[in-house]
């Protein structure tokens, strides 16, 4: 299980001036900084359980239901 919380990743994104944050099973969390995708270097690839945990931390019930129905979501935070 990942030790980072969603808000930790968001904080890193703000500190690095990321325009986007990517959370995907099989890859470490990633940030888009000045047009380039950068993986968080000290984070292992996320498991499906990690990805679900991180997503659920920041989603409301409606967003969570959409993710479970469509298996993807694009959201702003």
N, CA, C and O atoms as CSV, one atom per row, in Angstrom:
chain,resi,resn,atom,element,x,y,z
A,1,UNK,N,N,0.846,-1.183,0.000
A,1,UNK,CA,C,0.000,0.000,0.000
A,1,UNK,C,C,0.891,1.245,0.000
A,1,UNK,O,O,1.904,1.295,0.698
A,2,UNK,N,N,0.511,2.221,-0.770
A,2,UNK,CA,C,1.281,3.459,-0.902
A,2,UNK,C,C,1.222,4.269,0.398
A,2,UNK,O,O,0.187,4.317,1.063
A,3,UNK,N,N,2.343,4.900,0.749
A,3,UNK,CA,C,2.369,5.700,1.975
A,3,UNK,C,C,1.939,7.140,1.722
A,3,UNK,O,O,1.525,7.832,2.652
A,4,UNK,N,N,2.032,7.602,0.475
A,4,UNK,CA,C,1.598,8.959,0.146
A,4,UNK,C,C,0.081,9.055,0.148
A,4,UNK,O,O,-0.613,8.105,-0.214
A,5,UNK,N,N,-0.415,10.187,0.550
A,5,UNK,CA,C,-1.841,10.489,0.469
A,5,UNK,C,C,-2.062,11.397,-0.736
A,5,UNK,O,O,-1.124,12.011,-1.243
A,6,UNK,N,N,-3.297,11.474,-1.181
A,6,UNK,CA,C,-3.619,12.310,-2.339
A,6,UNK,C,C,-3.179,13.752,-2.116
A,6,UNK,O,O,-2.642,14.381,-3.028
A,7,UNK,N,N,-3.398,14.279,-0.924
A,7,UNK,CA,C,-3.024,15.667,-0.665
A,7,UNK,C,C,-1.509,15.860,-0.666
A,7,UNK,O,O,-1.037,16.956,-0.966
A,8,UNK,N,N,-0.736,14.824,-0.339
A,8,UNK,CA,C,0.723,14.905,-0.450
A,8,UNK,C,C,1.122,15.084,-1.913
A,8,UNK,O,O,1.987,15.899,-2.234
A,9,UNK,N,N,0.491,14.321,-2.788
A,9,UNK,CA,C,0.797,14.412,-4.219
A,9,UNK,C,C,0.365,15.771,-4.760
A,9,UNK,O,O,1.082,16.379,-5.555
A,10,UNK,N,N,-0.800,16.248,-4.335
A,10,UNK,CA,C,-1.257,17.576,-4.752
A,10,UNK,C,C,-0.282,18.657,-4.292
A,10,UNK,O,O,0.016,19.583,-5.046
A,11,UNK,N,N,0.214,18.547,-3.070
A,11,UNK,CA,C,1.170,19.525,-2.544
A,11,UNK,C,C,2.452,19.528,-3.375
A,11,UNK,O,O,2.972,20.591,-3.713
A,12,UNK,N,N,2.957,18.349,-3.700
A,12,UNK,CA,C,4.154,18.257,-4.541
A,12,UNK,C,C,3.872,18.901,-5.898
A,12,UNK,O,O,4.715,19.617,-6.438
A,13,UNK,N,N,2.689,18.644,-6.444
A,13,UNK,CA,C,2.315,19.245,-7.722
A,13,UNK,C,C,2.312,20.759,-7.670
A,13,UNK,O,O,2.797,21.410,-8.595
A,14,UNK,N,N,1.776,21.327,-6.610
A,14,UNK,CA,C,1.766,22.787,-6.454
A,14,UNK,C,C,3.189,23.309,-6.316
A,14,UNK,O,O,3.552,24.299,-6.952
A,15,UNK,N,N,3.996,22.652,-5.494
A,15,UNK,CA,C,5.382,23.089,-5.289
A,15,UNK,C,C,6.179,23.085,-6.589
A,15,UNK,O,O,7.032,23.947,-6.800
A,16,UNK,N,N,5.903,22.119,-7.455
A,16,UNK,CA,C,6.646,22.011,-8.721
A,16,UNK,C,C,5.945,22.726,-9.880
A,16,UNK,O,O,6.388,22.654,-11.026
A,17,UNK,N,N,4.846,23.415,-9.563
A,17,UNK,CA,C,4.077,24.166,-10.560
A,17,UNK,C,C,3.552,23.269,-11.682
A,17,UNK,O,O,3.611,23.623,-12.860
A,18,UNK,N,N,3.039,22.108,-11.294
A,18,UNK,CA,C,2.491,21.150,-12.264
A,18,UNK,C,C,1.138,21.638,-12.775
A,18,UNK,O,O,0.329,22.177,-12.020
A,19,UNK,N,N,0.913,21.440,-14.061
A,19,UNK,CA,C,-0.397,21.771,-14.633
A,19,UNK,C,C,-1.353,20.594,-14.522
A,19,UNK,O,O,-2.569,20.785,-14.527
A,20,UNK,N,N,-0.821,19.377,-14.422
A,20,UNK,CA,C,-1.630,18.165,-14.352
A,20,UNK,C,C,-0.966,17.165,-13.416
A,20,UNK,O,O,0.252,17.163,-13.235
A,21,UNK,N,N,-1.798,16.319,-12.831
A,21,UNK,CA,C,-1.325,15.202,-12.013
A,21,UNK,C,C,-1.988,13.948,-12.556
A,21,UNK,O,O,-3.200,13.922,-12.772
A,22,UNK,N,N,-1.192,12.907,-12.776
A,22,UNK,CA,C,-1.703,11.659,-13.329
A,22,UNK,C,C,-1.585,10.546,-12.297
A,22,UNK,O,O,-0.522,10.323,-11.719
A,23,UNK,N,N,-2.691,9.858,-12.080
A,23,UNK,CA,C,-2.750,8.721,-11.162
A,23,UNK,C,C,-3.238,7.532,-11.980
A,23,UNK,O,O,-4.379,7.518,-12.441
A,24,UNK,N,N,-2.374,6.536,-12.159
A,24,UNK,CA,C,-2.717,5.388,-13.001
A,24,UNK,C,C,-2.072,4.130,-12.428
A,24,UNK,O,O,-0.886,4.130,-12.098
A,25,UNK,N,N,-2.843,3.074,-12.311
A,25,UNK,CA,C,-2.301,1.801,-11.836
A,25,UNK,C,C,-1.204,1.326,-12.778
A,25,UNK,O,O,-1.335,1.427,-13.997
A,26,UNK,N,N,-0.127,0.811,-12.208
A,26,UNK,CA,C,0.992,0.305,-12.989
A,26,UNK,C,C,2.095,1.321,-13.208
A,26,UNK,O,O,3.157,0.976,-13.726
A,27,UNK,N,N,1.861,2.579,-12.820
A,27,UNK,CA,C,2.851,3.650,-12.962
A,27,UNK,C,C,2.932,4.436,-11.661
A,27,UNK,O,O,1.961,4.495,-10.907
A,28,UNK,N,N,4.090,5.042,-11.396
A,28,UNK,CA,C,4.141,5.954,-10.250
A,28,UNK,C,C,3.275,7.179,-10.548
A,28,UNK,O,O,2.987,7.451,-11.713
A,29,UNK,N,N,2.856,7.920,-9.527
A,29,UNK,CA,C,2.170,9.181,-9.798
A,29,UNK,C,C,3.070,10.067,-10.665
A,29,UNK,O,O,4.294,10.033,-10.544
A,30,UNK,N,N,2.450,10.852,-11.532
A,30,UNK,CA,C,3.223,11.687,-12.446
A,30,UNK,C,C,2.659,13.101,-12.461
A,30,UNK,O,O,1.477,13.327,-12.198
A,31,UNK,N,N,3.544,14.047,-12.777
A,31,UNK,CA,C,3.185,15.457,-12.871
A,31,UNK,C,C,3.543,15.956,-14.263
A,31,UNK,O,O,4.551,15.541,-14.834
A,32,UNK,N,N,2.722,16.847,-14.811
A,32,UNK,CA,C,3.087,17.535,-16.052
A,32,UNK,C,C,3.606,18.907,-15.648
A,32,UNK,O,O,2.860,19.738,-15.129
A,33,UNK,N,N,4.897,19.136,-15.892
A,33,UNK,CA,C,5.556,20.391,-15.545
A,33,UNK,C,C,6.168,20.961,-16.821
A,33,UNK,O,O,6.990,20.313,-17.469
A,34,UNK,N,N,5.768,22.157,-17.168
A,34,UNK,CA,C,6.196,22.835,-18.403
A,34,UNK,C,C,6.118,21.911,-19.620
A,34,UNK,O,O,7.029,21.870,-20.446
A,35,UNK,N,N,5.025,21.182,-19.709
A,35,UNK,CA,C,4.767,20.339,-20.869
A,35,UNK,C,C,5.392,18.959,-20.837
A,35,UNK,O,O,5.158,18.159,-21.742
A,36,UNK,N,N,6.180,18.662,-19.818
A,36,UNK,CA,C,6.866,17.373,-19.724
A,36,UNK,C,C,6.302,16.561,-18.561
A,36,UNK,O,O,6.135,17.078,-17.457
A,37,UNK,N,N,6.011,15.291,-18.816
A,37,UNK,CA,C,5.522,14.411,-17.755
A,37,UNK,C,C,6.714,13.902,-16.951
A,37,UNK,O,O,7.673,13.361,-17.503
A,38,UNK,N,N,6.632,14.089,-15.639
A,38,UNK,CA,C,7.692,13.665,-14.726
A,38,UNK,C,C,7.089,12.733,-13.677
A,38,UNK,O,O,6.150,13.107,-12.974
A,39,UNK,N,N,7.627,11.533,-13.575
A,39,UNK,CA,C,7.164,10.599,-12.557
A,39,UNK,C,C,7.777,10.970,-11.215
A,39,UNK,O,O,8.917,11.432,-11.157
A,40,UNK,N,N,7.033,10.771,-10.144
A,40,UNK,CA,C,7.585,11.010,-8.810
A,40,UNK,C,C,8.646,9.946,-8.555
A,40,UNK,O,O,8.346,8.757,-8.447
A,41,UNK,N,N,9.872,10.393,-8.463
A,41,UNK,CA,C,11.019,9.487,-8.475
A,41,UNK,C,C,11.105,8.538,-7.290
A,41,UNK,O,O,11.651,7.444,-7.436
A,42,UNK,N,N,10.601,8.901,-6.150
A,42,UNK,CA,C,10.707,8.038,-4.969
A,42,UNK,C,C,9.458,7.205,-4.716
A,42,UNK,O,O,9.305,6.624,-3.641
A,43,UNK,N,N,8.574,7.145,-5.689
A,43,UNK,CA,C,7.313,6.426,-5.505
A,43,UNK,C,C,7.280,5.207,-6.427
A,43,UNK,O,O,7.564,5.329,-7.618
A,44,UNK,N,N,6.940,4.045,-5.896
A,44,UNK,CA,C,6.845,2.848,-6.743
A,44,UNK,C,C,5.590,2.914,-7.611
A,44,UNK,O,O,4.714,3.745,-7.373
A,45,UNK,N,N,5.499,2.046,-8.612
A,45,UNK,CA,C,4.265,1.984,-9.403
A,45,UNK,C,C,3.061,1.723,-8.493
A,45,UNK,O,O,3.145,0.966,-7.526
A,46,UNK,N,N,1.956,2.361,-8.826
A,46,UNK,CA,C,0.733,2.216,-8.039
A,46,UNK,C,C,0.023,0.916,-8.370
A,46,UNK,O,O,-0.034,0.508,-9.530
A,47,UNK,N,N,-0.508,0.274,-7.362
A,47,UNK,CA,C,-1.363,-0.890,-7.578
A,47,UNK,C,C,-2.779,-0.382,-7.862
A,47,UNK,O,O,-3.071,0.788,-7.615
A,48,UNK,N,N,-3.653,-1.235,-8.371
A,48,UNK,CA,C,-5.054,-0.805,-8.524
A,48,UNK,C,C,-5.661,-0.339,-7.193
A,48,UNK,O,O,-6.464,0.594,-7.171
A,49,UNK,N,N,-5.282,-0.982,-6.097
A,49,UNK,CA,C,-5.795,-0.586,-4.787
A,49,UNK,C,C,-5.276,0.794,-4.385
A,49,UNK,O,O,-6.024,1.605,-3.840
A,50,UNK,N,N,-3.988,1.063,-4.654
A,50,UNK,CA,C,-3.418,2.387,-4.374
A,50,UNK,C,C,-4.164,3.462,-5.153
A,50,UNK,O,O,-4.528,4.506,-4.611
A,51,UNK,N,N,-4.382,3.187,-6.429
A,51,UNK,CA,C,-5.043,4.148,-7.303
A,51,UNK,C,C,-6.450,4.450,-6.799
A,51,UNK,O,O,-6.860,5.610,-6.752
A,52,UNK,N,N,-7.178,3.424,-6.429
A,52,UNK,CA,C,-8.533,3.616,-5.907
A,52,UNK,C,C,-8.508,4.421,-4.609
A,52,UNK,O,O,-9.339,5.308,-4.413
A,53,UNK,N,N,-7.570,4.120,-3.734
A,53,UNK,CA,C,-7.462,4.838,-2.460
A,53,UNK,C,C,-7.194,6.319,-2.696
A,53,UNK,O,O,-7.852,7.171,-2.100
A,54,UNK,N,N,-6.230,6.632,-3.562
A,54,UNK,CA,C,-5.894,8.027,-3.843
A,54,UNK,C,C,-7.069,8.768,-4.469
A,54,UNK,O,O,-7.369,9.904,-4.100
A,55,UNK,N,N,-7.724,8.121,-5.411
A,55,UNK,CA,C,-8.862,8.753,-6.082
A,55,UNK,C,C,-9.993,9.013,-5.098
A,55,UNK,O,O,-10.586,10.091,-5.096
A,56,UNK,N,N,-10.286,8.042,-4.279
A,56,UNK,CA,C,-11.417,8.177,-3.350
A,56,UNK,C,C,-11.187,9.292,-2.341
A,56,UNK,O,O,-12.142,9.923,-1.887
A,57,UNK,N,N,-9.926,9.542,-1.987
A,57,UNK,CA,C,-9.612,10.595,-1.020
A,57,UNK,C,C,-10.046,11.977,-1.490
A,57,UNK,O,O,-10.352,12.837,-0.664
A,58,UNK,N,N,-10.078,12.206,-2.797
A,58,UNK,CA,C,-10.364,13.553,-3.301
A,58,UNK,C,C,-11.676,13.655,-4.072
A,58,UNK,O,O,-12.044,14.745,-4.508
A,59,UNK,N,N,-12.384,12.554,-4.247
A,59,UNK,CA,C,-13.618,12.570,-5.037
A,59,UNK,C,C,-14.851,12.607,-4.151
A,59,UNK,O,O,-14.879,12.042,-3.058
A,60,UNK,N,N,-15.873,13.294,-4.660
A,60,UNK,CA,C,-17.169,13.208,-3.992
A,60,UNK,C,C,-17.868,11.941,-4.494
A,60,UNK,O,O,-17.352,11.257,-5.377
A,61,UNK,N,N,-19.017,11.635,-3.944
A,61,UNK,CA,C,-19.710,10.389,-4.295
A,61,UNK,C,C,-20.085,10.324,-5.776
A,61,UNK,O,O,-19.991,9.263,-6.393
A,62,UNK,N,N,-20.511,11.452,-6.346
A,62,UNK,CA,C,-20.889,11.476,-7.762
A,62,UNK,C,C,-19.688,11.183,-8.663
A,62,UNK,O,O,-19.798,10.412,-9.616
A,63,UNK,N,N,-18.553,11.793,-8.364
A,63,UNK,CA,C,-17.340,11.540,-9.146
A,63,UNK,C,C,-16.897,10.088,-9.000
A,63,UNK,O,O,-16.487,9.463,-9.978
A,64,UNK,N,N,-16.978,9.550,-7.790
A,64,UNK,CA,C,-16.586,8.161,-7.544
A,64,UNK,C,C,-17.460,7.205,-8.351
A,64,UNK,O,O,-16.964,6.243,-8.937
A,65,UNK,N,N,-18.765,7.479,-8.377
A,65,UNK,CA,C,-19.685,6.644,-9.153
A,65,UNK,C,C,-19.368,6.714,-10.646
A,65,UNK,O,O,-19.413,5.698,-11.340
A,66,UNK,N,N,-19.044,7.929,-11.148
A,66,UNK,CA,C,-18.679,8.057,-12.564
A,66,UNK,C,C,-17.418,7.261,-12.873
A,66,UNK,O,O,-17.355,6.573,-13.892
A,67,UNK,N,N,-16.419,7.346,-12.008
A,67,UNK,CA,C,-15.181,6.590,-12.207
A,67,UNK,C,C,-15.463,5.096,-12.252
A,67,UNK,O,O,-14.937,4.393,-13.115
A,68,UNK,N,N,-16.270,4.612,-11.352
A,68,UNK,CA,C,-16.588,3.185,-11.323
A,68,UNK,C,C,-17.422,2.752,-12.524
A,68,UNK,O,O,-17.335,1.605,-12.962
A,69,UNK,N,N,-18.228,3.666,-13.055
A,69,UNK,CA,C,-19.071,3.348,-14.204
A,69,UNK,C,C,-18.277,3.389,-15.519
A,69,UNK,O,O,-18.445,2.517,-16.372
A,70,UNK,N,N,-17.406,4.409,-15.681
A,70,UNK,CA,C,-16.716,4.617,-16.962
A,70,UNK,C,C,-15.248,4.193,-16.939
A,70,UNK,O,O,-14.620,4.071,-17.990
A,71,UNK,N,N,-14.705,3.971,-15.752
A,71,UNK,CA,C,-13.297,3.581,-15.552
A,71,UNK,C,C,-12.311,4.674,-15.930
A,71,UNK,O,O,-11.135,4.400,-16.172
A,72,UNK,N,N,-12.792,5.928,-15.983
A,72,UNK,CA,C,-11.899,7.070,-16.166
A,72,UNK,C,C,-12.639,8.320,-15.721
A,72,UNK,O,O,-13.869,8.358,-15.691
A,73,UNK,N,N,-11.869,9.337,-15.378
A,73,UNK,CA,C,-12.474,10.615,-15.020
A,73,UNK,C,C,-11.431,11.705,-15.211
A,73,UNK,O,O,-10.249,11.513,-14.926
A,74,UNK,N,N,-11.881,12.831,-15.690
A,74,UNK,CA,C,-11.040,14.016,-15.841
A,74,UNK,C,C,-11.656,15.059,-14.927
A,74,UNK,O,O,-12.807,15.454,-15.114
A,75,UNK,N,N,-10.905,15.498,-13.955
A,75,UNK,CA,C,-11.477,16.424,-12.983
A,75,UNK,C,C,-10.472,17.491,-12.604
A,75,UNK,O,O,-9.263,17.307,-12.741
A,76,UNK,N,N,-10.984,18.592,-12.131
A,76,UNK,CA,C,-10.141,19.679,-11.634
A,76,UNK,C,C,-10.260,19.709,-10.120
A,76,UNK,O,O,-11.295,19.362,-9.550
A,77,UNK,N,N,-9.188,20.127,-9.489
A,77,UNK,CA,C,-9.206,20.194,-8.031
A,77,UNK,C,C,-8.549,21.476,-7.600
A,77,UNK,O,O,-8.450,21.748,-6.404
